[in-house]
Every structure is written in structure tokens, then in C-alpha cells.
Amino acid sequence: KQEVTQIPAALSVPEGENLVLNCSFTDSAIYNLQWFRQDPGKGLTSLLLIQSSQREQTSGRLNASLDKSSGRSTLYIAASQPGDSATYLCAVSGSSNTGKLIFGQGTTLQVKP
Amino acid sequence: DAGVIQSPRHEVTEMGQEVTLRCKPISGHNSLFWYRQTMMRGLELLIYFNNNVPIDDSGMPEDRFSAKMPNASFSTLKIQPSEPRDSAVYFCASSLRPEGTEAFFGQGTRLTVV
């Protein structure tokens, strides 16, 4: 059974710092991995999608990497801003490509001005 | 496109009442998913549809839960009778399979059963 773990559960950093959020999964047979952002009381916003054949994806100040063989992904946020404060969720889709997502518990990020 | 639209945004009901949550997926998407989010268990898949057909409902917690997708633009998740432990945020998501695999989520329905 696939399990997704995110470390740390919470993170507080001063504005301007570069930071890394970690995601690990137990079954390397995935179809893709997706990073989401969730603001309090809101829905999930897709940030980056990495296909299993890819090693990384970039969008603006965000860079996500995938090492499928070791069951790990990282989300790198450059030059963090207070507006980046949110919960970041990692989710994997199984190799059968059903679209079902298995989520981690998330990392709650606070960026202090 | 307005994205995935869910209604209502908030629902407060008494234990034993029937609750119906609604979802309109993104136009053209052929897969629809219902998730539930709680503090204890995080986000869990309840059921998903492909081309309006339920494919996997193994995440539906009990027979009190049922979901339908009568057409490509509408789905419902019904709880009857509702219980306090059903209190959670329920999300609907849609995607286009198999070409696009990115899932897009609605804003969720926060359900409180008292």
C-alpha cells in the first residue's frame, strides 16, 4: 500500500530564505507526482506536476525534483515571501494511471516578514 | 473555464439528516474524484468516476455514503443519515484522462454535523 510522508510537518522561516520541502513515498511504481498549495479554508491549487519519466519541473520561484528510485521528491522555494505562507501537499498517482492521488499530510509553511 | 465548482461551500446539519454535496467538473474533463479532508486522516479518496461511470468506491466509508454522476457536468455525494463523525471538508476534483493527468480541485464543502 502506497504511503506518502512529508517532512517537516511545519516550518517557519524569515522572508528571503531559500527552503526545501520533502516528500517520500513507499512504492516507486508511480505514474506522476503533484505538488499542491492549500491556503486556510481554501481548496487545493496545483503547483507542479512531474511525470514519472521526468526529473524536475520549474515554475517561477518553485522547483520540484523527483527521484523515483529512492521514492523522494523535493519542492524548492527560492527567495521566500510572506505570500508563500500556506500548507504544501505532495500527492502521487499510481502506475496504472487511474488518476487516484495518495496525499501526504502536508508541510505548513510560515514566512515571516 | 471557472474551474471545478462545488456547492454549498458550507453546510451545517443535524445528525440524522440527509446531506447532498454537489460538484460541477471542468468542462471537457472525463474523470471526477471525491476526496474528504480531516485533521486526523488528511486527504482521502472516497470515489472516482471515469466517463460518468464509478470506477472505484473502495474509499467510501459506509453504506450511508453514495455518489452519482448522471452526466459529464454534474456529480453528487450524498450522506444519509449524517453523523457527527462525517464532519469534514469534502473536495471534488476533475482531470482529463489519459492525456492530461493534472488534477484540479474545487474550493470544497465544509460539512458540520451537530
Interface residues (C-beta under 8 A of the other chain):
Chain A: Y31 N32 Q34 F36 G41 K42 G43 L44 T45 S46 L49 Q51 L89 A91 S93 N97 T98 G99 K100 L101 I102 F103 G104 Q105 G106
Chain B: S31 F33 Y35 G42 L43 E44 L45 Y48 N50 I55 D56 F91 A93 S95 R97 P98 T101 E102 A103 F104 F105 G106 Q107 G108 R110
